[in-house]
């Protein structure tokens, strides 16, 4: 029984050897040369970091926004813009009825003139009494009282000038101007409404949004953030170039500027936020537009 088993094992071994010889002979070509079979390759590494291009999501946001709010109570006489209009810095936006403020200014101007006249009178009186003081014609106490009267008149003149300046500011505040170049929202009020203190505290009259340059809020995945941070260390922002892909697949022609980011990761998406600034002279990018950002390490 054991002899039969040993013979069987020898037969199996010989069969395997014969099959191996046949497989080797099958690799011989008709010309008699043997084909060389390469050993399995070690798994290749991915592209090096310098040639790696990554994509992630981005959203266009306004670089600068401002609410146009009234500074004083008044009747809104005229609105000087249309919704969506591009206005320049200093353009007139809202015009309030100025008559009331003009009357207040005129009254304060009269008070200032009266106070300055009283100051001149006090100074003249003080100057006329200086020689009498030297001749002991007027007492020291009386002369000190004249100096005090002059100082009070000077303070009254300063106060009157301050009131006049406040009235000038109020009158100027009857016109509201664009603080910078941008696109206007629709007016939140209508012409003819009287703006009160409570209304001024509750809402603005309109909003202006700067479009050029504009910001893009990018969400960088953790894997990309970690890989490049470990490779580039603190020099990462200066070494990475960014481009923007529009929703239709076209590349935005303007070059970005890295503003900042990387403060913390968002819990839901596990991405870190970066901010990029793009020139937007044609206003093609608008707040809320979702885009794709591509990043690649710049060559030295």
Backbone as CSV, one residue per row, in Angstrom:
resi,resn,N_x,N_y,N_z,CA_x,CA_y,CA_z,C_x,C_y,C_z
1,UNK,0.840,-1.204,0.000,0.000,0.000,0.000,0.858,1.230,0.000
2,UNK,1.911,1.256,0.860,2.820,2.388,0.923,3.652,2.502,-0.336
3,UNK,4.015,1.386,-0.933,4.807,1.407,-2.165,4.011,2.021,-3.291
4,UNK,2.706,1.702,-3.340,1.871,2.283,-4.400,1.766,3.790,-4.265
5,UNK,1.618,4.231,-2.980,1.518,5.682,-2.764,2.788,6.387,-3.179
6,UNK,3.974,5.825,-2.894,5.235,6.435,-3.290,5.358,6.499,-4.784
7,UNK,4.916,5.484,-5.477,4.991,5.492,-6.918,4.097,6.549,-7.537
8,UNK,2.960,6.732,-6.907,2.038,7.749,-7.416,2.636,9.136,-7.306
9,UNK,3.291,9.427,-6.163,3.899,10.748,-5.971,4.995,10.992,-6.990
10,UNK,5.787,9.965,-7.303,6.859,10.114,-8.289,6.263,10.391,-9.659
11,UNK,5.160,9.739,-9.975,4.528,9.933,-11.274,3.996,11.351,-11.412
12,UNK,3.382,11.854,-10.335,2.856,13.218,-10.376,3.964,14.219,-10.582
13,UNK,5.094,13.998,-9.867,6.237,14.910,-9.994,6.765,14.921,-11.418
14,UNK,6.865,13.742,-12.023,7.376,13.669,-13.388,6.421,14.368,-14.374
15,UNK,5.133,14.235,-14.138,4.169,14.903,-15.023,4.328,16.410,-14.945
16,UNK,4.486,16.932,-13.706,4.657,18.377,-13.523,5.924,18.869,-14.213
17,UNK,6.998,18.100,-14.102,8.262,18.493,-14.752,8.081,18.518,-16.275
18,UNK,7.372,17.535,-16.798,7.163,17.480,-18.245,6.344,18.682,-18.726
19,UNK,5.346,19.063,-17.954,4.539,20.223,-18.316,5.367,21.492,-18.291
20,UNK,6.259,21.604,-17.308,7.108,22.785,-17.213,8.022,22.884,-18.417
21,UNK,8.582,21.715,-18.878,9.467,21.727,-20.040,8.689,22.149,-21.286
22,UNK,7.473,21.637,-21.429,6.671,22.012,-22.584,6.373,23.507,-22.607
23,UNK,6.082,24.094,-21.416,5.812,25.525,-21.354,7.030,26.328,-21.749
24,UNK,8.216,25.908,-21.359,9.440,26.615,-21.729,9.684,26.510,-23.222
25,UNK,9.432,25.287,-23.794,9.642,25.125,-25.221,8.681,25.973,-26.035
26,UNK,7.470,26.210,-25.467,6.495,27.012,-26.211,6.909,28.471,-26.315
27,UNK,7.866,28.894,-25.500,8.340,30.270,-25.533,9.421,30.473,-26.579
28,UNK,9.845,29.364,-27.203,10.873,29.469,-28.227,10.221,29.858,-29.545
29,UNK,10.706,30.880,-30.181,10.122,31.349,-31.443,10.595,30.484,-32.593
30,UNK,10.008,30.765,-33.757,10.365,29.985,-34.938,11.814,30.184,-35.305
31,UNK,12.399,31.337,-34.977,13.807,31.595,-35.313,14.748,31.008,-34.302
32,UNK,14.169,30.415,-33.228,15.003,29.789,-32.226,15.377,30.685,-31.084
33,UNK,14.913,31.951,-31.064,15.238,32.850,-29.957,14.144,32.772,-28.925
34,UNK,14.519,32.881,-27.665,13.568,32.745,-26.578,13.012,34.113,-26.210
35,UNK,11.706,34.189,-25.988,11.078,35.398,-25.507,11.347,35.545,-24.021
36,UNK,11.730,36.728,-23.624,12.053,36.979,-22.217,10.778,37.444,-21.520
37,UNK,10.420,36.804,-20.464,9.243,37.163,-19.679,9.699,38.026,-18.513
38,UNK,9.175,39.272,-18.453,9.601,40.193,-17.395,8.948,39.822,-16.081
39,UNK,9.684,40.080,-15.025,9.156,39.855,-13.685,8.077,40.894,-13.399
40,UNK,7.147,40.581,-12.532,6.089,41.550,-12.193,6.703,42.858,-11.700
41,UNK,6.135,43.996,-12.191,6.639,45.299,-11.791,6.107,45.677,-10.423
42,UNK,6.929,46.444,-9.701,6.484,46.983,-8.428,5.476,48.095,-8.738
43,UNK,4.447,48.213,-7.962,3.421,49.232,-8.212,4.045,50.608,-8.287
44,UNK,3.776,51.300,-9.383,4.362,52.615,-9.587,3.695,53.647,-8.692
45,UNK,4.461,54.623,-8.281,3.918,55.712,-7.489,3.143,56.646,-8.403
46,UNK,2.243,57.431,-7.814,1.457,58.389,-8.573,2.339,59.512,-9.060
47,UNK,1.759,60.501,-9.762,2.541,61.622,-10.272,3.165,62.412,-9.128
48,UNK,4.354,62.954,-9.381,4.993,63.716,-8.312,4.181,64.967,-8.038
49,UNK,4.413,65.554,-6.870,3.581,66.656,-6.386,3.630,67.849,-7.317
50,UNK,4.768,68.063,-7.973,4.918,69.243,-8.826,4.024,69.177,-10.053
51,UNK,3.698,67.964,-10.529,2.869,67.840,-11.728,1.414,67.514,-11.404
52,UNK,1.105,67.383,-10.141,-0.242,67.019,-9.744,-1.192,68.216,-9.881
53,UNK,-2.313,67.997,-10.517,-3.357,69.015,-10.646,-4.585,68.520,-9.891
54,UNK,-5.039,69.309,-8.957,-6.205,68.932,-8.170,-7.351,69.904,-8.442
55,UNK,-8.560,69.408,-8.285,-9.751,70.225,-8.475,-10.612,70.154,-7.214
56,UNK,-11.262,71.241,-6.886,-12.182,71.272,-5.762,-13.210,72.369,-5.996
57,UNK,-14.232,72.379,-5.181,-15.359,73.278,-5.377,-15.040,74.696,-4.906
58,UNK,-15.728,75.648,-5.523,-15.596,77.040,-5.121,-16.898,77.785,-5.347
59,UNK,-17.092,78.850,-4.601,-18.280,79.689,-4.726,-17.855,81.150,-4.781
60,UNK,-18.384,81.882,-5.745,-18.063,83.299,-5.877,-18.815,84.085,-4.803
61,UNK,-18.096,84.964,-4.107,-18.703,85.813,-3.077,-18.249,87.255,-3.303
62,UNK,-19.019,88.180,-2.805,-18.680,89.592,-2.957,-17.430,89.916,-2.149
63,UNK,-16.535,90.674,-2.753,-15.332,91.089,-2.047,-15.632,92.204,-1.057
64,UNK,-16.675,92.977,-1.344,-16.999,94.132,-0.504,-18.463,94.488,-0.695
65,UNK,-19.160,94.694,0.394,-20.558,95.099,0.358,-20.776,96.231,1.360
66,UNK,-21.736,97.072,1.076,-22.059,98.165,1.989,-23.542,98.471,1.904
67,UNK,-24.122,98.779,3.055,-25.502,99.220,3.102,-25.539,100.741,3.023
68,UNK,-26.432,101.250,2.207,-26.631,102.693,2.104,-27.764,103.061,3.058
69,UNK,-27.427,103.780,4.124,-28.402,104.111,5.158,-28.478,105.619,5.344
70,UNK,-29.670,106.127,5.656,-29.811,107.572,5.900,-29.160,107.956,7.223
71,UNK,-28.605,109.156,7.265,-27.940,109.628,8.480,-28.853,110.480,9.353
72,UNK,-29.869,111.070,8.744,-30.758,111.971,9.469,-32.194,111.746,9.012
73,UNK,-33.146,112.217,9.831,-34.548,112.172,9.430,-34.762,113.095,8.235
74,UNK,-35.656,112.709,7.356,-35.949,113.575,6.222,-36.850,112.918,5.200
75,UNK,-37.359,113.736,4.295,-38.234,113.283,3.214,-37.394,112.879,2.016
76,UNK,-37.533,111.615,1.584,-36.787,111.120,0.428,-37.404,111.715,-0.842
77,UNK,-36.664,112.587,-1.489,-37.183,113.299,-2.650,-36.939,112.552,-3.953
78,UNK,-35.755,111.929,-4.108,-35.463,111.294,-5.391,-34.429,110.183,-5.233
79,UNK,-34.620,109.113,-6.031,-33.659,108.004,-6.119,-32.953,108.121,-7.460
80,UNK,-31.633,108.093,-7.449,-30.854,108.391,-8.657,-30.222,107.159,-9.305
81,UNK,-30.736,105.963,-9.052,-30.154,104.767,-9.678,-31.254,103.762,-9.951
82,UNK,-30.933,102.767,-10.762,-31.842,101.665,-11.068,-31.264,100.364,-10.534
83,UNK,-32.091,99.358,-10.251,-31.571,98.070,-9.781,-30.572,97.478,-10.771
84,UNK,-29.437,97.015,-10.261,-28.418,96.407,-11.104,-27.500,97.393,-11.793
85,UNK,-27.710,98.671,-11.572,-26.871,99.681,-12.228,-25.470,99.705,-11.614
86,UNK,-24.464,99.856,-12.470,-23.085,100.022,-12.012,-22.847,101.504,-11.753
87,UNK,-22.463,101.829,-10.538,-22.230,103.223,-10.167,-20.761,103.406,-9.803
88,UNK,-20.270,104.607,-9.991,-18.899,104.941,-9.649,-18.839,105.495,-8.226
89,UNK,-17.677,105.439,-7.636,-17.500,106.023,-6.309,-17.838,107.514,-6.353
90,UNK,-18.675,107.953,-5.418,-19.069,109.352,-5.367,-20.333,109.692,-6.127
91,UNK,-20.920,108.740,-6.861,-22.172,109.012,-7.579,-23.309,109.237,-6.585
92,UNK,-24.203,110.174,-6.912,-25.369,110.458,-6.075,-26.368,109.313,-6.178
93,UNK,-26.812,108.803,-5.012,-27.754,107.686,-4.979,-29.130,108.113,-4.482
94,UNK,-29.178,108.791,-3.333,-30.449,109.225,-2.746,-30.370,110.718,-2.447
95,UNK,-31.487,111.401,-2.668,-31.560,112.837,-2.422,-32.760,113.128,-1.521
96,UNK,-32.497,113.726,-0.352,-33.552,114.073,0.589,-33.862,115.570,0.488
97,UNK,-35.059,115.941,0.908,-35.471,117.342,0.913,-34.589,118.128,1.895
98,UNK,-33.862,119.160,1.430,-32.884,119.823,2.279,-33.404,121.076,2.997
99,UNK,-34.648,121.506,2.745,-35.102,122.811,3.231,-34.959,122.953,4.742
100,UNK,-35.391,121.938,5.494,-35.313,122.024,6.948,-33.884,122.170,7.449
101,UNK,-32.976,121.401,6.883,-31.571,121.467,7.292,-30.937,122.792,6.873
102,UNK,-31.386,123.335,5.764,-30.862,124.633,5.331,-31.240,125.733,6.318
103,UNK,-32.453,125.693,6.857,-32.878,126.681,7.846,-32.085,126.549,9.140
104,UNK,-31.842,125.312,9.549,-31.047,125.092,10.762,-29.626,125.612,10.572
105,UNK,-29.065,125.393,9.402,-27.722,125.890,9.124,-27.691,127.418,9.159
106,UNK,-28.698,128.053,8.569,-28.734,129.517,8.565,-28.810,130.071,9.979
107,UNK,-29.605,129.433,10.830,-29.701,129.883,12.219,-28.374,129.702,12.959
108,UNK,-27.720,128.581,12.734,-26.438,128.339,13.411,-25.355,129.276,12.888
109,UNK,-25.412,129.642,11.651,-24.455,130.607,11.114,-24.636,131.973,11.790
110,UNK,-25.899,132.360,12.005,-26.169,133.631,12.690,-25.671,133.582,14.130
111,UNK,-25.864,132.473,14.812,-25.373,132.336,16.185,-23.849,132.399,16.229
112,UNK,-23.217,131.821,15.260,-21.754,131.869,15.224,-21.267,133.286,15.012
113,UNK,-21.890,134.033,14.136,-21.496,135.420,13.906,-21.699,136.270,15.156
114,UNK,-22.818,136.058,15.850,-23.071,136.818,17.067,-22.031,136.487,18.137
115,UNK,-21.709,135.215,18.285,-20.728,134.821,19.294,-19.350,135.382,18.961
116,UNK,-18.976,135.404,17.701,-17.677,135.962,17.319,-17.634,137.472,17.547
117,UNK,-18.779,138.158,17.324,-18.834,139.603,17.598,-18.691,139.875,19.098
118,UNK,-19.337,139.059,19.919,-19.210,139.218,21.364,-17.765,138.962,21.814
119,UNK,-17.112,138.013,21.160,-15.715,137.749,21.493,-14.840,138.940,21.142
120,UNK,-15.053,139.539,19.979,-14.272,140.713,19.611,-14.504,141.860,20.594
121,UNK,-15.775,142.047,21.026,-16.062,143.094,22.010,-15.341,142.845,23.321
122,UNK,-15.306,141.597,23.779,-14.618,141.274,25.031,-13.116,141.492,24.899
123,UNK,-12.559,141.162,23.740,-11.127,141.368,23.528,-10.781,142.864,23.483
124,UNK,-11.642,143.675,22.849,-11.399,145.122,22.779,-11.459,145.737,24.180
125,UNK,-12.436,145.326,24.947,-12.580,145.858,26.303,-11.381,145.495,27.169
126,UNK,-10.919,144.264,27.005,-9.756,143.840,27.776,-8.513,144.619,27.364
127,UNK,-8.340,144.807,26.072,-7.170,145.538,25.584,-7.186,147.003,26.025
128,UNK,-8.378,147.647,26.036,-8.478,149.048,26.448,-8.171,149.243,27.929
129,UNK,-8.363,148.201,28.731,-8.152,148.323,30.165,-6.734,147.942,30.593
130,UNK,-5.943,147.427,29.687,-4.571,147.072,30.049,-3.763,148.292,30.508
131,UNK,-3.822,149.480,29.803,-3.066,150.649,30.302,-3.574,151.136,31.653
132,UNK,-4.879,151.048,31.888,-5.436,151.485,33.157,-4.964,150.600,34.301
133,UNK,-4.766,149.341,33.979,-4.259,148.431,35.005,-2.853,148.821,35.442
134,UNK,-2.046,149.215,34.455,-0.673,149.620,34.791,-0.633,150.900,35.613
135,UNK,-1.644,151.753,35.479,-1.680,153.020,36.234,-2.516,152.895,37.508
136,UNK,-2.913,151.675,37.816,-3.705,151.390,39.000,-5.044,152.120,38.992
137,UNK,-5.528,152.451,37.784,-6.848,153.064,37.670,-7.938,152.000,37.830
138,UNK,-7.659,150.767,37.393,-8.580,149.633,37.515,-7.936,148.596,38.427
139,UNK,-8.732,148.017,39.247,-8.194,147.042,40.193,-7.800,145.745,39.496
140,UNK,-6.952,145.011,40.149,-6.527,143.716,39.622,-7.712,142.776,39.488
141,UNK,-8.613,142.820,40.451,-9.781,141.948,40.410,-10.679,142.282,39.226
142,UNK,-10.886,143.566,38.955,-11.726,143.971,37.830,-11.097,143.532,36.506
143,UNK,-9.771,143.616,36.432,-9.091,143.213,35.196,-9.212,141.696,34.991
144,UNK,-9.124,140.930,36.078,-9.284,139.474,35.982,-10.694,139.118,35.518
145,UNK,-11.680,139.886,35.963,-13.050,139.624,35.529,-13.200,139.879,34.037
146,UNK,-12.494,140.875,33.514,-12.516,141.118,32.069,-11.882,139.959,31.292
147,UNK,-10.823,139.390,31.836,-10.184,138.237,31.192,-11.128,137.035,31.173
148,UNK,-11.838,136.842,32.292,-12.799,135.735,32.351,-13.910,135.933,31.313
149,UNK,-14.397,137.179,31.195,-15.441,137.473,30.211,-14.945,137.208,28.797
150,UNK,-13.676,137.542,28.543,-13.108,137.262,27.220,-13.047,135.755,26.960
151,UNK,-12.641,134.971,27.967,-12.545,133.528,27.815,-13.922,132.895,27.583
152,UNK,-14.935,133.405,28.295,-16.292,132.880,28.100,-16.779,133.180,26.685
153,UNK,-16.490,134.376,26.201,-16.886,134.745,24.848,-16.187,133.868,23.821
154,UNK,-14.913,133.532,24.077,-14.175,132.658,23.158,-14.779,131.262,23.140
155,UNK,-15.177,130.753,24.326,-15.798,129.434,24.398,-17.148,129.434,23.676
156,UNK,-17.917,130.502,23.855,-19.209,130.598,23.156,-19.019,130.619,21.642
157,UNK,-17.972,131.279,21.181,-17.697,131.319,19.746,-17.322,129.931,19.229
158,UNK,-16.522,129.204,20.005,-16.155,127.836,19.609,-17.388,126.945,19.552
159,UNK,-18.275,127.090,20.527,-19.496,126.288,20.540,-20.381,126.607,19.340
160,UNK,-20.475,127.881,19.001,-21.299,128.281,17.854,-20.719,127.732,16.559
161,UNK,-19.405,127.710,16.431,-18.768,127.148,15.229,-19.043,125.654,15.124
162,UNK,-19.011,124.963,16.283,-19.285,123.527,16.279,-20.717,123.244,15.829
163,UNK,-21.671,124.049,16.329,-23.063,123.862,15.911,-23.220,124.125,14.414
164,UNK,-22.533,125.130,13.930,-22.601,125.432,12.504,-22.036,124.282,11.685
165,UNK,-20.925,123.710,12.165,-20.324,122.590,11.443,-21.260,121.383,11.443
166,UNK,-21.937,121.147,12.570,-22.900,120.051,12.626,-24.050,120.251,11.667
167,UNK,-24.509,121.489,11.545,-25.600,121.782,10.605,-25.146,121.572,9.167
168,UNK,-23.887,121.911,8.865,-23.356,121.687,7.521,-23.298,120.199,7.195
169,UNK,-22.871,119.401,8.185,-22.806,117.950,7.983,-24.208,117.375,7.764
170,UNK,-25.172,117.852,8.543,-26.548,117.371,8.387,-27.096,117.715,7.014
171,UNK,-26.799,118.922,6.551,-27.277,119.317,5.224,-26.620,118.460,4.142
172,UNK,-25.329,118.209,4.295,-24.640,117.361,3.327,-25.195,115.933,3.367
173,UNK,-25.632,115.491,4.562,-26.181,114.147,4.703,-27.521,113.959,4.035
174,UNK,-28.113,115.026,3.530,-29.362,114.911,2.780,-29.147,114.272,1.417
175,UNK,-27.895,114.185,0.982,-27.542,113.475,-0.245,-26.642,112.296,0.127
176,UNK,-26.965,111.114,-0.373,-26.171,109.921,-0.094,-25.463,109.483,-1.372
177,UNK,-24.166,109.189,-1.249,-23.328,108.898,-2.412,-22.749,107.478,-2.317
178,UNK,-22.336,106.940,-3.451,-21.735,105.603,-3.496,-20.362,105.628,-2.837
179,UNK,-20.118,104.736,-1.867,-18.810,104.718,-1.191,-17.694,104.109,-2.032
180,UNK,-18.059,103.325,-3.039,-17.072,102.723,-3.940,-17.798,102.290,-5.217
181,UNK,-17.042,101.911,-6.227,-17.645,101.450,-7.479,-18.257,100.073,-7.278
182,UNK,-19.497,99.909,-7.728,-20.141,98.625,-7.558,-21.502,98.574,-8.228
183,UNK,-22.189,97.468,-7.985,-23.521,97.231,-8.561,-24.563,97.459,-7.472
184,UNK,-25.599,98.208,-7.814,-26.640,98.546,-6.851,-27.719,97.465,-6.799
185,UNK,-28.236,97.249,-5.603,-29.431,96.425,-5.441,-30.661,97.251,-5.826
186,UNK,-31.820,96.679,-5.688,-33.028,97.478,-5.871,-33.202,98.374,-4.643
187,UNK,-33.824,99.524,-4.775,-34.080,100.374,-3.601,-35.053,99.678,-2.651
188,UNK,-34.784,99.777,-1.365,-35.656,99.161,-0.369,-36.795,100.087,0.048
189,UNK,-36.802,101.301,-0.455,-37.840,102.286,-0.135,-38.289,102.952,-1.427
190,UNK,-39.348,103.741,-1.324,-39.870,104.470,-2.475,-39.691,105.964,-2.283
191,UNK,-39.660,106.683,-3.381,-39.577,108.138,-3.316,-40.811,108.698,-2.613
192,UNK,-40.602,109.751,-1.826,-41.704,110.388,-1.126,-41.897,109.929,0.299
193,UNK,-41.183,108.882,0.735,-41.326,108.400,2.100,-40.517,109.291,3.043
194,UNK,-41.028,109.477,4.253,-40.304,110.255,5.255,-39.569,109.273,6.160
195,UNK,-38.265,109.379,6.193,-37.425,108.474,6.977,-37.319,109.022,8.393
196,UNK,-37.724,108.219,9.384,-37.650,108.612,10.784,-36.503,107.892,11.480
197,UNK,-36.293,108.245,12.744,-35.224,107.628,13.520,-35.420,106.120,13.618
198,UNK,-36.651,105.685,13.885,-36.913,104.252,14.020,-36.694,103.526,12.702
199,UNK,-37.092,104.150,11.596,-36.884,103.518,10.290,-35.402,103.401,9.975
200,UNK,-34.639,104.408,10.356,-33.198,104.359,10.100,-32.539,103.234,10.891
201,UNK,-33.063,102.951,12.070,-32.485,101.901,12.904,-32.851,100.503,12.415
202,UNK,-33.940,100.375,11.659,-34.448,99.057,11.279,-33.878,98.539,9.969
203,UNK,-33.654,99.390,9.004,-33.247,98.882,7.695,-32.455,99.917,6.922
204,UNK,-31.820,99.435,5.864,-31.064,100.307,4.974,-31.949,100.695,3.795
205,UNK,-31.445,101.623,3.002,-32.173,102.072,1.818,-31.843,101.223,0.599
206,UNK,-30.615,100.713,0.536,-30.166,99.893,-0.593,-28.832,99.269,-0.219
207,UNK,-28.329,98.430,-1.104,-27.028,97.785,-0.890,-26.189,97.897,-2.147
208,UNK,-24.898,98.140,-1.968,-23.974,98.205,-3.092,-22.945,97.093,-2.936
209,UNK,-22.607,96.431,-4.050,-21.695,95.285,-4.036,-20.548,95.530,-5.008
210,UNK,-19.344,95.395,-4.500,-18.162,95.525,-5.360,-17.993,94.251,-6.170
211,UNK,-17.774,94.386,-7.470,-17.640,93.239,-8.371,-16.228,93.053,-8.907
212,UNK,-15.420,94.056,-8.833,-14.070,93.971,-9.397,-13.071,94.677,-8.489
213,UNK,-12.157,93.877,-7.867,-12.037,92.421,-7.939,-13.120,91.732,-7.118
214,UNK,-13.165,90.412,-7.250,-14.171,89.627,-6.539,-13.488,88.437,-5.892
215,UNK,-14.129,87.852,-4.886,-13.537,86.737,-4.143,-14.185,85.415,-4.523
216,UNK,-13.404,84.341,-4.404,-13.915,82.984,-4.572,-13.565,82.199,-3.307
217,UNK,-14.560,81.582,-2.746,-14.391,80.768,-1.530,-14.220,79.314,-1.945
218,UNK,-13.006,78.780,-1.779,-12.712,77.415,-2.183,-12.729,76.461,-1.006
219,UNK,-13.130,75.213,-1.256,-13.166,74.177,-0.227,-12.151,73.092,-0.597
220,UNK,-11.018,73.087,0.079,-9.926,72.170,-0.222,-10.094,70.891,0.595
221,UNK,-10.151,69.704,-0.046,-10.265,68.447,0.700,-9.057,68.230,1.614
222,UNK,-9.280,67.490,2.666,-8.217,67.273,3.649,-6.995,66.612,3.020
223,UNK,-7.207,65.610,2.165,-6.066,64.891,1.585,-5.162,65.837,0.812
224,UNK,-5.747,66.713,0.015,-4.956,67.680,-0.752,-4.254,68.657,0.177
225,UNK,-4.984,69.161,1.150,-4.412,70.118,2.102,-3.223,69.506,2.838
226,UNK,-3.387,68.282,3.335,-2.343,67.647,4.130,-1.114,67.326,3.275
227,UNK,-1.340,66.779,2.065,-0.216,66.380,1.211,0.647,67.581,0.847
228,UNK,0.016,68.673,0.460,0.791,69.851,0.046,1.381,70.595,1.241
229,UNK,0.690,70.554,2.345,1.235,71.214,3.536,2.506,70.511,4.000
230,UNK,2.499,69.187,3.958,3.681,68.439,4.376,4.831,68.636,3.412
231,UNK,4.530,68.812,2.128,5.591,68.961,1.133,6.156,70.373,1.081
232,UNK,5.276,71.368,1.154,5.702,72.751,0.943,5.898,73.529,2.230
233,UNK,5.372,73.003,3.349,5.468,73.681,4.645,4.864,75.083,4.563
234,UNK,5.552,76.054,5.117,4.986,77.407,5.216,4.979,78.154,3.882
235,UNK,5.677,77.623,2.885,5.777,78.312,1.599,4.640,77.935,0.654
236,UNK,3.646,77.191,1.140,2.596,76.669,0.266,1.827,77.734,-0.502
237,UNK,1.319,78.805,0.139,0.521,79.784,-0.629,1.264,80.399,-1.802
238,UNK,2.550,80.669,-1.630,3.323,81.302,-2.697,3.672,80.326,-3.809
239,UNK,3.671,79.036,-3.525,4.098,78.040,-4.502,2.957,77.449,-5.308
240,UNK,1.718,77.700,-4.912,0.581,77.062,-5.567,-0.145,78.071,-6.449
241,UNK,-0.385,77.680,-7.686,-1.158,78.511,-8.606,-2.578,77.988,-8.724
242,UNK,-3.520,78.915,-8.869,-4.928,78.541,-8.942,-5.541,79.074,-10.240
243,UNK,-6.402,78.290,-10.830,-7.190,78.728,-11.978,-8.644,78.392,-11.715
244,UNK,-9.529,79.066,-12.439,-10.966,78.929,-12.195,-11.645,78.398,-13.444
245,UNK,-12.480,77.380,-13.262,-13.236,76.790,-14.359,-14.704,77.161,-14.188
246,UNK,-15.267,77.785,-15.215,-16.653,78.215,-15.175,-17.594,77.012,-15.308
247,UNK,-18.866,77.177,-14.944,-19.808,76.047,-15.040,-19.936,75.456,-16.439
248,UNK,-19.652,76.251,-17.492,-19.735,75.707,-18.857,-18.448,75.013,-19.296
249,UNK,-17.468,74.873,-18.395,-16.228,74.169,-18.701,-15.094,75.048,-19.185
250,UNK,-15.376,76.329,-19.451,-14.323,77.229,-19.912,-13.479,77.724,-18.738
251,UNK,-12.215,77.993,-19.031,-11.323,78.512,-17.993,-11.431,80.033,-17.942
252,UNK,-11.599,80.559,-16.750,-11.687,82.010,-16.568,-10.326,82.613,-16.887
253,UNK,-10.274,83.681,-17.695,-8.988,84.157,-18.213,-8.130,84.943,-17.210
254,UNK,-8.667,85.326,-16.060,-7.913,86.159,-15.131,-7.098,85.320,-14.149
255,UNK,-6.008,85.910,-13.654,-5.096,85.227,-12.729,-5.499,85.555,-11.296
256,UNK,-5.456,84.553,-10.443,-5.906,84.726,-9.069,-4.788,85.253,-8.169
257,UNK,-5.215,85.741,-7.011,-4.293,86.113,-5.934,-4.778,85.448,-4.654
258,UNK,-3.876,84.700,-3.985,-4.250,84.025,-2.750,-4.431,85.065,-1.644
259,UNK,-5.592,85.035,-0.985,-5.884,85.997,0.080,-5.618,85.398,1.455
260,UNK,-6.103,84.187,1.678,-5.884,83.548,2.981,-6.766,82.330,3.124
261,UNK,-6.673,81.678,4.293,-7.504,80.519,4.567,-6.764,79.478,5.376
262,UNK,-7.378,78.297,5.492,-6.765,77.204,6.226,-6.885,77.326,7.726
263,UNK,-7.850,78.127,8.218,-7.958,78.325,9.658,-8.509,77.087,10.354
264,UNK,-9.561,76.485,9.809,-10.151,75.314,10.425,-10.880,74.500,9.359
265,UNK,-11.195,73.241,9.715,-11.914,72.369,8.800,-13.406,72.432,9.089
266,UNK,-14.194,72.351,8.012,-15.632,72.288,8.175,-16.013,70.857,8.551
267,UNK,-16.843,70.726,9.557,-17.148,69.416,10.106,-17.864,68.517,9.111
268,UNK,-18.813,69.057,8.355,-19.622,68.219,7.478,-18.857,67.754,6.244
269,UNK,-18.095,68.635,5.638,-17.414,68.311,4.377,-15.962,67.902,4.563
270,UNK,-15.408,68.130,5.759,-13.986,67.868,6.019,-13.098,68.550,4.978
271,UNK,-13.418,69.793,4.727,-12.612,70.623,3.835,-12.210,71.878,4.583
272,UNK,-11.099,72.478,4.153,-10.680,73.747,4.719,-10.929,74.839,3.688
273,UNK,-11.295,76.006,4.170,-11.689,77.102,3.287,-10.494,77.975,2.956
274,UNK,-10.340,78.307,1.669,-9.344,79.283,1.239,-10.067,80.391,0.474
275,UNK,-9.442,81.555,0.427,-10.023,82.710,-0.258,-9.085,83.162,-1.359
276,UNK,-9.623,83.283,-2.567,-8.856,83.732,-3.720,-9.510,84.985,-4.294
277,UNK,-8.688,85.893,-4.748,-9.191,87.123,-5.367,-8.928,87.074,-6.868
278,UNK,-9.949,87.390,-7.665,-9.826,87.395,-9.120,-10.214,88.760,-9.674
279,UNK,-9.435,89.309,-10.598,-9.931,90.472,-11.347,-11.194,90.084,-12.097
280,UNK,-12.162,90.995,-12.145,-13.448,90.688,-12.764,-13.942,91.892,-13.565
281,UNK,-13.124,92.349,-14.527,-13.460,93.601,-15.220,-14.751,93.537,-16.029
282,UNK,-15.117,92.359,-16.512,-16.334,92.215,-17.305,-17.540,91.821,-16.454
283,UNK,-17.339,91.693,-15.139,-18.416,91.307,-14.223,-19.003,89.947,-14.580
284,UNK,-18.175,89.061,-15.165,-18.657,87.730,-15.519,-18.937,86.903,-14.267
285,UNK,-18.093,87.056,-13.249,-18.304,86.344,-11.997,-19.271,87.144,-11.134
286,UNK,-20.286,86.484,-10.629,-21.284,87.124,-9.778,-21.427,86.333,-8.478
287,UNK,-21.711,87.002,-7.368,-21.872,86.294,-6.097,-22.897,85.175,-6.196
288,UNK,-22.542,84.017,-5.637,-23.407,82.850,-5.666,-23.076,81.856,-6.754
289,UNK,-22.280,82.248,-7.760,-21.920,81.337,-8.845,-21.006,80.235,-8.319
290,UNK,-21.348,78.995,-8.621,-20.531,77.857,-8.204,-19.565,77.483,-9.324
291,UNK,-18.301,77.375,-8.979,-17.251,77.146,-9.962,-16.355,76.001,-9.494
292,UNK,-15.406,75.651,-10.342,-14.389,74.651,-10.008,-13.037,75.342,-9.963
293,UNK,-12.259,75.033,-8.950,-10.918,75.581,-8.812,-9.896,74.482,-9.078
294,UNK,-8.893,74.815,-9.878,-7.775,73.901,-10.132,-6.520,74.484,-9.507
295,UNK,-5.739,73.623,-8.888,-4.500,74.094,-8.271,-3.340,73.214,-8.688
296,UNK,-2.177,73.833,-8.835,-0.970,73.117,-9.211,0.225,73.879,-8.658
297,UNK,1.211,73.148,-8.213,2.417,73.785,-7.689,3.188,74.457,-8.829
298,UNK,3.561,75.703,-8.607,4.288,76.443,-9.635,5.697,75.903,-9.769
299,UNK,6.194,75.881,-11.018,7.574,75.465,-11.255,8.516,76.584,-10.802
300,UNK,9.655,76.200,-10.259,10.625,77.192,-9.781,11.280,77.944,-10.936
